[in-house]
Amino acid sequence: MVNTKEIRALTLISYKFLPAKLGGQKNIALFFKFFSQLIHTTCVTVKDNDITCVKEYEVLNIIEDGQFRYANPIYFFKLKKIIKEKKITHLMVEHPYYGWLGILLKMFCGVKLVMRSQNIEAERFKSIGKWWWGILWHYERITHRFADYNFFIQQDDEKYGIEKYKLAPEKCFIITYGFELTGPPTAAERVAAKETISSLHNIAADEKIILFNGSLNYKPNTDALDTILTKINPLLLTSDNFKYKIIICGSNLSASYNSLKEYADKNIIYAGFVDDITLFYKGADMLINPVMDGGGIKTKLVEALGHNMNVVTTTSGAIGVPLSITGEKMKIIADDNWSNFVSEVVSSNTTSVIPEAFFNHFYWGKIAAKAAGILQKNN
């Protein structure tokens, strides 16, 4: 175990992440669940978080939920007091939005600043058409340049930071998204889960269950849903002797989709938001990921592969998940090549098991230990 007794971390999270249900929320909650076992951690976050969800570290939900919270100077004084009282040595900031606050606290409190990025935010907003992405680009660049450590979620983001933001390579590290289990579910667990799903949604025993999930008010996911409905599924419907159902899981589906009722006779099932998505990761035969933008790492891929699902994904959708550690479980198809995508879906029938190397890379315990070791080594 890493010896990190002298380090005391304060993490600043400016939005709701508890209870952790979505990929980005899990990225924070589970990282600090394991990280706090190695380094004493205090979290400062917004009032909307349910602090009863966390037992491993202290959570202070003292930040107002309003839109002006990012420009409120009073938080400088509140955090300065906390840093002094708790003898904080390292300030970890999620996303660049509180970059100004992190920079000031570094300057006036003598803490080391850690910027933890889930993606290049400016590029993400550029990809979904936000006009102000350029302003954020400069702000994000300044914030990262002031940091003592820059934790990126995948290699392309780290490369971007070094090349575009001109960050010192020795201050950049990959701290990826993780998976909480140390191995895949058993075959019996997967069979039981598939039987449960089939019973819930009237799926025949000889039909493949194909899963797509994600928040459906997020443009990269809605674009992917449109691709499924207008390009992928029409091709699947013409495939001879391929019996299947596509289950769409996710909240905030636009009313324009009319709950996908018009697709009910086209092998599409809309399950809506599900409390336990792990049931579908265990029980579905395959995850399809036709996402082509949005940046970062597609957390659904990590979850699906960790549950030993077969995955068919676009090249863009596979960023951050090394093909070398997925064995035969993940097939990558060039963006926009939907005929090849569908061919792979139809032919995918591997019964192999996700390699141990996957868990060596994505297990949260190892990821947290890497982050703790970086801070300890450079402390």
Secondary structure, 3 states (H helix, E strand, C coil): CCCCCCCEEEEEECCCCCCCCCHHHHHHHHHHHHHCCCCEEEEEEECCCCHHHCCCCEEEEEECCCHHHHHCCHHHHHHHHHHHHCCCCEEEEECCCCHHHHHHHHHHHCCEEEEECCCCHHHHHHHCCCCCHHHHHHHHHHHHHHCCEEEECCHHHHHHHHHCCCCCHHHEEECCCCECCCCCCCHHHHHHHHHHHHHHHCCCCCCEEEEEECCCCCHHHHHHHHHHHHHHHHHHHCCCCCCEEEEEECCCCCHHHHHHHHHHHHCEEEEECCCCCHHHHHHCCEEEECCCCCCCCCHHHHHHHHCCCEEEEECHHHCCCCHHHCCCCEEEECCCCHHHHHHHHHHCCCCCCCCHHHHHHHEHHHHHHHHHHHHHHCC
